[in-house]
C-alpha cells in the first residue's frame, strides 16, 4: 500500500468541511492506495469484485483478474445490494478529548463517514446510531444518496456530551438493527469491559457482524505529564483530583494496557474484529489494517 499524503493525515483532513468532502477524500485515497487491484482483494465489504462461488453465472467471471491472480472473481454490479450496515459513533464527552490536533470524536466521525461513503458506493444500505449513555439518535439503514447525505450532515453536527454507557447503547442497537447486518463501532471504549462485551454479544445473538474501532489519543496511552497535575473527569466535570503524574504514570499505563487487552481478547474470543485506532494514524492506514484482518477470519 502506498503511503498516504499529508492531506490524508488526521490533523489536515479533520479541518475539511463539509464531512461529505472528508469522506470522499479519505475513500479516494484509500481506493488508490489499497484495493483497486483485484490482486489485493482482502475484503468482501468494500470489494468491487467478490470470489466466485458454485452457482454463480460464469458469464460474470472477471478473466483479467483471473489472469493476474490465478483466482476466480465475479464482478459486482450496481443493482446488487449486499448488506445492511450501521455506524455506531460514541459521542460521549470523553470523545471530545484532543491532545494530538484532532479530537477522538472528529476522528471517529471522519472514519465513519468514509466507511459510509464506501458502502454507499456499493449501493449497500447504511444507518447511523449516535451513542452516549444510550442511543441518542437513530437513522435506519437505507441505500439512497439522499439518505447518505443526511447521515453525513448528522455526523457533522454531533458534539461530545454526557457520560459513556456503550454497553447499554449496544444493547439498544441490537434491538433496532436487522438480523445479519454489519455494525461498525467507533469509540474510546471508556466503559466497563464486561458491559461492552455483553453489548457486542447481543449483536452476535442477532447474527450481526461487529467491527470495533478502539479510538484513543496517544496522550491517553502515555500520560505525558511529569509533575503534580490536576486531573478532571471529562464526563463528570465536578470530579477533580490532584496527583503526582510522574509517580502515577506506570500504574496508569498498566491499567490502560490491561483494559485494552481485556477488550481485545474478548473480541477475539467472540470472533469480532477489533481494530486499534490511535488518532495520529492516517485514515487510510486504519482502513487498510482493518481489511487485512478479514481474510484471517475463519
C-alpha positions as CSV (number, residue, x, y, z in Angstrom):
1,X,0.0,0.0,0.0
2,X,1.4,3.4,-0.9
3,X,1.9,5.9,1.9
4,X,-0.8,8.5,2.4
5,X,-0.1,12.1,1.6
6,X,-0.3,14.9,4.1
7,X,-3.9,15.7,3.1
8,X,-4.9,12.2,4.4
9,X,-3.3,12.7,7.8
10,X,-5.8,13.3,10.6
11,X,-4.9,16.8,11.6
12,X,-5.1,18.1,8.0
13,X,-8.2,16.2,6.9
14,X,-10.2,16.9,10.1
15,X,-10.2,20.6,9.1
16,X,-12.0,20.0,5.8
17,X,-15.7,20.9,5.6
18,X,-18.3,19.5,5.0
19,X,-17.9,16.0,6.2
20,X,-19.1,14.6,2.8
21,X,-15.9,16.1,1.3
22,X,-13.9,14.5,4.1
23,X,-15.4,11.1,3.4
24,X,-14.8,11.4,-0.4
25,X,-11.2,12.4,0.2
26,X,-10.4,9.5,2.5
27,X,-12.2,7.0,0.4
28,X,-10.5,8.0,-2.8
29,X,-7.1,8.0,-1.1
30,X,-7.9,4.5,0.2
31,X,-9.1,3.2,-3.1
32,X,-5.9,4.5,-4.9
33,X,-3.7,3.1,-2.2
34,X,-5.2,-0.3,-1.4
35,X,-7.9,-2.2,-3.2
36,X,-8.4,-1.1,-6.7
37,X,-6.4,-4.1,-7.9
38,X,-8.3,-7.4,-7.6
39,X,-5.0,-8.9,-6.6
40,X,-5.3,-7.1,-3.3
41,X,-8.9,-8.1,-2.8
42,X,-8.8,-8.6,1.0
43,X,-12.4,-7.8,1.8
44,X,-15.9,-8.6,0.6
45,X,-17.2,-5.5,2.3
46,X,-15.6,-2.8,0.1
47,X,-14.7,-5.0,-2.9
48,X,-15.8,-4.3,-6.4
49,X,-15.4,-8.0,-7.0
50,X,-16.2,-11.0,-4.9
51,X,-14.9,-14.5,-5.0
52,X,-16.6,-17.0,-7.4
53,X,-19.0,-19.4,-5.6
54,X,-20.6,-22.5,-7.1
55,X,-23.9,-21.5,-8.8
56,X,-22.6,-18.1,-9.9
57,X,-23.1,-17.4,-13.6
58,X,-19.7,-18.0,-15.4
59,X,-20.6,-15.1,-17.8
60,X,-19.8,-12.7,-15.0
61,X,-16.3,-14.0,-14.3
62,X,-13.6,-11.4,-14.5
63,X,-10.9,-13.0,-16.7
64,X,-8.5,-10.2,-16.3
65,X,-8.5,-10.6,-12.6
66,X,-8.0,-14.3,-13.1
67,X,-5.0,-13.7,-15.3
68,X,-3.4,-11.5,-12.7
69,X,-4.2,-13.6,-9.6
70,X,-5.0,-17.1,-10.8
71,X,-8.2,-16.8,-8.7
72,X,-11.8,-16.5,-9.9
73,X,-13.7,-13.3,-9.2
74,X,-17.2,-12.3,-10.1
75,X,-17.9,-8.7,-11.0
76,X,-20.3,-6.9,-8.7
77,X,-22.9,-4.8,-10.5
78,X,-24.6,-1.7,-9.3
79,X,-28.0,-3.3,-8.8
80,X,-26.6,-5.7,-6.1
81,X,-27.3,-4.5,-2.5
82,X,-25.0,-6.8,-0.5
83,X,-25.7,-5.9,3.1
84,X,-27.2,-3.6,5.7
85,X,-24.7,-1.7,7.8
86,X,-25.0,0.5,10.9
87,X,-22.3,3.0,12.0
88,X,-22.3,3.4,15.8
89,X,-20.5,6.6,16.9
90,X,-19.8,7.2,20.6
91,X,-20.5,10.9,21.2
92,X,-20.0,10.9,25.0
93,X,-18.0,13.8,26.5
94,X,-14.7,11.8,26.7
95,X,-14.7,11.5,22.9
96,X,-14.1,15.3,22.7
97,X,-10.6,14.9,24.2
98,X,-7.9,16.3,21.8
99,X,-4.2,16.3,22.5
100,X,-2.9,15.5,19.0
101,X,-4.7,18.0,16.8
102,X,-7.9,16.1,16.2
103,X,-10.4,15.0,18.8
104,X,-11.4,11.4,19.1
105,X,-15.0,12.3,18.1
106,X,-13.9,14.1,15.0
107,X,-11.6,11.2,14.1
108,X,-14.5,8.8,14.6
109,X,-16.9,10.9,12.5
110,X,-14.4,11.1,9.6
111,X,-13.7,7.4,9.7
112,X,-17.4,6.5,10.0
113,X,-18.2,8.9,7.1
114,X,-15.5,7.3,4.9
115,X,-16.8,3.8,5.6
116,X,-20.4,5.0,4.9
117,X,-19.2,6.5,1.6
118,X,-17.5,3.3,0.5
119,X,-20.6,1.2,1.4
120,X,-22.9,3.7,-0.3
121,X,-20.8,3.4,-3.4
122,X,-21.7,-0.3,-3.5
123,X,-25.4,0.5,-3.0
124,X,-25.3,-1.0,0.4
125,X,-27.8,0.3,3.0
126,X,-26.1,2.4,5.7
127,X,-27.6,3.5,9.0
128,X,-26.3,5.6,12.0
129,X,-26.6,5.4,15.7
130,X,-25.2,8.2,17.9
131,X,-24.4,6.7,21.3
132,X,-23.7,8.1,24.7
133,X,-25.4,6.8,27.9
134,X,-28.0,5.4,25.4
135,X,-28.8,5.7,21.7
136,X,-29.3,9.5,21.3
137,X,-30.1,9.4,17.6
138,X,-31.1,6.6,15.2
139,X,-31.2,6.6,11.4
140,X,-32.4,3.3,10.0
141,X,-30.2,1.9,7.1
142,X,-31.2,3.0,3.6
143,X,-29.3,2.8,0.3
144,X,-30.3,6.2,-1.3
145,X,-27.8,9.0,-2.0
146,X,-30.1,11.5,-0.2
147,X,-30.1,9.3,3.0
148,X,-26.3,9.2,2.9
149,X,-26.1,13.0,2.6
150,X,-28.3,13.3,5.7
151,X,-26.1,10.8,7.5
152,X,-23.1,13.0,6.8
153,X,-24.9,16.1,7.9
154,X,-25.8,14.4,11.2
155,X,-22.2,13.3,11.8
156,X,-21.1,16.9,11.1
157,X,-23.4,18.3,13.9
158,X,-22.7,15.9,16.8
159,X,-20.8,17.1,19.8
160,X,-19.4,15.2,22.7
161,X,-21.8,15.3,25.7
162,X,-22.7,13.2,28.7
163,X,-21.4,10.0,30.2
164,X,-20.5,6.8,28.4
165,X,-22.7,3.7,28.7
166,X,-21.6,2.0,25.5
167,X,-22.7,-1.4,26.7
168,X,-26.2,-0.1,27.2
169,X,-26.1,1.6,23.8
170,X,-25.1,-1.6,22.0
171,X,-27.9,-3.5,23.7
172,X,-30.3,-0.9,22.2
173,X,-28.7,-1.1,18.8
174,X,-29.1,-4.9,18.9
175,X,-32.9,-4.3,19.3
176,X,-33.0,-1.8,16.4
177,X,-30.8,-3.4,13.8
178,X,-31.9,-6.1,11.3
179,X,-30.5,-9.6,11.6
180,X,-27.3,-10.3,9.7
181,X,-26.3,-6.7,9.5
182,X,-22.7,-5.5,10.0
183,X,-22.2,-3.0,12.8
184,X,-19.2,-0.7,12.9
185,X,-18.5,0.8,16.3
186,X,-16.3,3.8,16.8
187,X,-15.5,4.5,20.5
188,X,-12.7,5.1,23.0
189,X,-14.4,2.2,25.0
190,X,-14.2,4.1,28.3
191,X,-16.8,1.8,29.9
192,X,-16.8,-1.4,31.9
193,X,-15.2,-4.0,29.6
194,X,-17.8,-6.6,30.7
195,X,-20.7,-4.3,29.8
196,X,-19.2,-3.6,26.3
197,X,-18.7,-7.3,25.6
198,X,-22.2,-8.1,26.7
199,X,-23.5,-5.5,24.3
200,X,-21.4,-7.0,21.5
201,X,-22.7,-10.4,22.4
202,X,-26.2,-9.1,21.9
203,X,-25.3,-8.2,18.4
204,X,-23.9,-11.7,17.9
205,X,-27.2,-13.1,19.1
206,X,-28.9,-11.2,16.2
207,X,-26.4,-12.9,13.8
208,X,-24.8,-9.5,13.2
209,X,-21.1,-9.0,12.5
210,X,-19.4,-6.4,14.7
211,X,-16.3,-4.3,13.9
212,X,-14.8,-2.3,16.8
213,X,-12.6,0.6,16.2
214,X,-10.9,1.4,19.5
215,X,-10.1,5.1,19.2
216,X,-7.6,6.7,21.6
217,X,-5.4,9.8,21.7
218,X,-1.7,8.9,22.1
219,X,-1.6,11.1,25.2
220,X,-4.1,8.8,26.8
221,X,-1.7,5.9,26.4
222,X,1.4,7.6,27.7
223,X,0.1,10.2,30.3
224,X,2.8,12.6,29.2
225,X,2.9,14.7,32.4
226,X,5.9,14.8,34.8
227,X,4.7,17.0,37.6
228,X,1.8,17.4,40.1
229,X,-1.2,17.8,37.9
230,X,-4.9,18.4,38.4
231,X,-7.0,15.8,36.5
232,X,-10.6,16.3,35.7
233,X,-13.1,13.6,34.7
234,X,-14.4,14.8,31.3
235,X,-17.8,13.2,31.8
236,X,-18.2,14.4,35.4
237,X,-16.7,17.9,35.5
238,X,-17.0,18.3,39.2
239,X,-14.7,15.3,39.8
240,X,-11.2,16.6,40.1
241,X,-8.1,15.1,41.7
242,X,-4.5,16.4,42.1
243,X,-1.8,13.7,41.6
244,X,1.9,13.3,41.0
245,X,1.7,12.3,37.3
246,X,5.3,11.1,37.3
247,X,4.7,8.6,40.0
248,X,1.2,7.7,38.7
249,X,2.4,7.0,35.1
250,X,3.5,3.4,35.4
251,X,0.3,2.3,37.2
252,X,-1.9,4.3,34.8
253,X,-0.2,2.8,31.7
254,X,-0.6,-0.7,33.2
255,X,-4.3,-0.2,33.8
256,X,-4.9,1.2,30.3
257,X,-3.0,-1.8,28.8
258,X,-5.0,-4.3,30.9
259,X,-8.3,-2.7,29.9
260,X,-7.3,-2.7,26.2
261,X,-6.1,-6.3,26.3
262,X,-9.3,-7.4,28.0
263,X,-11.4,-5.9,25.2
264,X,-9.1,-7.3,22.5
265,X,-9.2,-10.8,24.0
266,X,-13.0,-10.6,24.5
267,X,-13.5,-9.6,20.8
268,X,-11.1,-12.3,19.6
269,X,-13.0,-14.9,21.6
270,X,-16.3,-13.8,20.0
271,X,-14.7,-13.6,16.5
272,X,-15.3,-9.8,16.5
273,X,-12.9,-7.6,14.5
274,X,-11.0,-5.3,17.0
275,X,-9.1,-2.5,15.3
276,X,-6.7,-0.5,17.4
277,X,-7.0,3.1,16.2
278,X,-4.7,5.9,17.5
279,X,-5.8,9.4,16.4
280,X,-2.4,10.2,15.0
281,X,-2.6,7.4,12.4
282,X,-3.8,8.2,8.9
283,X,-7.3,7.2,8.0
284,X,-6.0,5.2,5.0
285,X,-3.7,3.1,7.2
286,X,-6.5,2.4,9.7
287,X,-8.9,1.2,6.9
288,X,-6.1,-0.9,5.4
289,X,-5.3,-2.6,8.7
290,X,-9.0,-3.4,9.2
291,X,-9.2,-5.0,5.8
292,X,-6.1,-7.1,6.4
293,X,-7.9,-8.7,9.4
294,X,-10.8,-10.0,7.4
295,X,-9.2,-12.8,5.3
296,X,-7.7,-14.3,8.5
297,X,-11.2,-14.8,10.0
298,X,-12.4,-18.4,9.9
